[in-house]
């Protein structure tokens, strides 16, 4: 049946708040790990944008019922929240041929507890920013790193060189991975400069000032050096009663968390869920990053939550990214 027919069935079944509709589908099938992640992130974007017309069976084997649900939700003015993203390689460790999975909640826009309007505004605005300016943002980071190799300083850009979107204040993290392994990650938690400036400075620092690594060498520049950008929402207080409550409230693959206890503080971007998909492990390693014991707990513990939206050099150019002419 067609998505429109699925939509008609959903509308006939839809009652009041007592109605729960569950649609189940795998995502991509039998690609290598990195390819699957790129494909599934594209599917995630289509679902989050209620793009019922373009999702197909290459994106999700249950694309037709998913599309029917998206039509119904779009017509009803509902909201959608990504609850988690994962593939079989995260669970089995075999990343040669994987199957993708995701979970989304579609809900009444007036419902509480599913993220406020500020977060929704950030998501829409930032996804538009990345869709429109993502390649230019990555190129600024690339140029800043190459400039840093020659001069020992980040690239300087003026507001009139980048346009209003990148001249506006913004906070970002820039991450480098070499052959899939972390090679540097530096960022800003709060907006304190134009986004273009923050991108250039953090790209330079990720390459040459991350204290965990030696400065990036020219010999490391190649197709296996991945550069990614995460733009951060303003952090909001994350309340919890105890450790069990903290863990239960975490949303895997969506939440970034800033954890503090006294003068100790640690931050995990949402990308860390790729390595630590279990919320208990996520929290334990975050405590360790903050300089605390992994089993530490105290009533003085505080946390803030943020979300990110981002883009990777492999999203736009799997090869030749570093060889572009300025």
N, C-alpha and C positions, 0 to 999 in steps of 0.2 A: 504494500500500500504506500501511498505518497505521504510526505510530511503533512500536507493539508488534511488528508483523511485522519491521520493520527491526531492532529489538532482538533478536528471535529469530535472525535471520540473523547478526548480529554475534556472538552467543553461540556459534553453531555454528562460526564461522570463528576464534574466539579461541583461540589456542594459549598459548604461553609468552611470555617477553620478546622472542622473535624476531618477534612479530606486531606489525605497524604498520598501523593503520586510518586512512585519510585521508578525511574528508568535506569536500567543497567546496561553498560557497554564497556568493552575494552577500547583502547585507543589504537595506536599503531601496532603493527605486527611484524616481528622477525627481521628488524633492522638492527644494525649495531647500536651500541648504547648512545653515542653522541648524536647519530642521525635520529634515533627515536626521540631524544630529548628535544631536538630542534622541531621535529614534526609535532610532538605533543604540546610544546609551548605555543606553536601556531594554532593548534586546535583550542588550547586554553583561551587564546585571545579571541577566537571566533565565538566561543561559548560566552565569554564575559561580555562580548559586544552584541549578543543575541543575533548572530549572523547565521540565521537558519538557511539562507539561500546558498551559501558557499561550502558548508561542511558536507563532506561526502564519505563514502565507505573506506577510502584510504586514510582518512583522519580518525574515524571511529567505526567499528564494524556495525554498531547500532546507530548509524548516522540518521536514519529516517525517523525513528522515534525521538531521538535527541532533538532533531530539527523541529518536529511537531511540538515538543514541549517548549522550545525556544519561541516558536510563533505564539503559542498561548500566553507565555510569560510576557513577551513583548507587547502583545495587544492589551494585556491587563496592567501594564505599567509597573511590573514587578522588578525586584532587584535580585542580583545573583552574587554569590560569594564562593570563591574557590576554597574548598576545605582541605584538599591535599592533592599532590601530584607525585607519582612514583612509577617505576617500571620494574619488571621482574629482576633486572640486573642488580637493583638495590637490595633485593632480598636474597637471591641465590648466589650472587657474586659472579655469575657468568654473564659477561657483557657483550658476547659475540652476536647473539640473536635474542632480542628481548621483546616483551609485550608491555605496552604502556597502559596505565590506569590513572584515573582522576575521579574526584568527587566534588560535586557542586550542590549548593543549596539555593533554591529559588524561593523567594519569600515576598510577602506583602511589604511594600515600601514603608508602611507605617509601623511594621513590627519592630519591637525593641530587641536589643541584645545581639544584633547581627552586624554591627558597625555603623557609625554615625554618618551624617551627611558630609562632614569634613573629610572623612576617609574616602567616601565615594567620589567627592569632588577631586581629591588628590589623584585617585586612580584614573578617572576619566581624563583629567588635564595632563597627567604625566604620560599616559598611554598615547595621547595625541602628540605630545611633545616628542616622544621617542619615535613614533611612526613618521613624523614630519622631519625631525632633525637628528634622529639617531645616528645615521652615517656621518653627519658633520661632527657630532659629539665624539664619536670614536676617532675621527680623523684629527681632531684637536688633541686628544690624548696621544695618538701616535706621533704627531708632530712634536709634542712637548717632550716625549721620551727621546726621540732622535735629536732634538735640539739640546736636550740635557747631556747627551753623549758628547756633543761637540763643545758645549759651553759650560757645563756644570751647573746650569740653572734652568728652571722651567720656562716654557714659552710664555711670553707676555702678549695678551690680546686686548685690544680696545673695544669698547661697547659698540662703536660704529662698524667694527669689522665682523661682528657676529649676528647682529640683529636683535630685536627686542626679546625674543623667547630665551635666548642664551645669555642676554645681558641682565635678565631678571635674577634676583637672589635664588640660590638653590644649594642643596647639600647633597653630596654624592660620595660614593666609595668607588675606587678604581682597583680592579683585581687583575693580576697577571698569573697565568698558569703556563708552565713549561711541560709539554708532554703529559698534560692532565694533572700535574702536581703543582700545588701552590708555589708561586715564585715571588709574590709580593702583594700586599693589600693595605692600602691606606685610604682614609676618608674623613669626612666631616659629619658630625651628628646633627648639628644645627646650621641653618643657613647663615653665613656671615659675609658672603661675597657674591658677585655675579656667578651664575652657574658655569659660564665659560672659564672664568678664573679658577674656580674650584676644580673643574675637570683638569685643567693644565697643571695646577699645583699638585693635585693628588696623583695624577699619572706619573709625574716626575718623582714624587716621594715613594710611590709603590715600586718604581724601578730602581731607585738609588738610595732611598732613605729608610726602608723597612729594616729595623734592627735585627730581624731574624735571618736576613740574607745579605750576602755580599752584593755590591752594586751590579746591575745588569751589564753584561759585556756585549760587544757587537757580535761576537761569535754565537750568542744565544738568539739573535734575531732570526726568525724563520717561521715557516708555516705551523710549527708545533708550539709557537708562543702565542697564546690566546689572551686577548685583552677584553675585559668586560667592564661595564659601567652599571652601577645601581644608584638610582635617584631615590632619596629617602623622604618619607613623609615626616612631618613634625612628630616627635615622640609624645605619647600620651601615657598617663599613669596606668599601671597594670596591677590591679588589686588582687590579693589572695589572702586566704586565712592561714594556710600552712603549706607544707611542701606538696602534699597530695593534691590540694586545691590548685596550687600553681601548675602542677603537671596536667591536671584535668582541663585547665583553661587554655593551654597552648594549642594553637592551630598549626600543625605541621605544614611546612613548605609555604607558609604565608607570613608567620610572625617573625619579625626581628626583635630581639630583646636586649635591653641594656640592664644589667644586673649590678647592684651595688650593695656594699655592706661597709659602713664607715668610709674610709678613704680608699677602699679597694673597689675596682669597677671593671667589668668585662662586657663586651658587646659581641653578639653573633648576628650576622646578616641572615636573611631567610635562606640564602644559598647553602648554609651550613647543614640544613636539613638533608641535603643530598648525601652527605657523609654520615649524618647522625639522625636517621629517620624516626628513632624511638624517642618520645618526649623525655623519658627518664634519663637517657644517655645525653640528650641535648642539654638538659639542665645541669647534669653532673659535669660535663666538659665546660660549660659556660662558667660554672663556679671555679673550675681549675684555671680558666683563662683570667678570671678576676683575682687570682692569687689565693684562692680559698681551697680548702680540702674538698674533694668531690662529694663527701658525705656531710659537709658542713651545713649547719642550719642555725639561724638565730632570729629573734623577733625584730632585729634591726634591719633585716634584709628588705631591700626595696627594688622595684623593677619598673621599667617603662617599655612600652611596646611601640613598634613602628612597622610600616610595610614599605616595600620597595617595588619599583618597576625598572627594568633594565634591558640592556642589549649587549650582545657579544660580537666581537669581530667575525666569528664564524657564522653568525646569523646573516651577515651581508656579504662576506667574502671568505669562503673556506680556505682559499689559497691566494697568495700574492698580496695579502693585506699590507705587509710591511714594505713591499716593493713599489708602492704607488709613488708617483711623482708629486711633490708638494706644489 
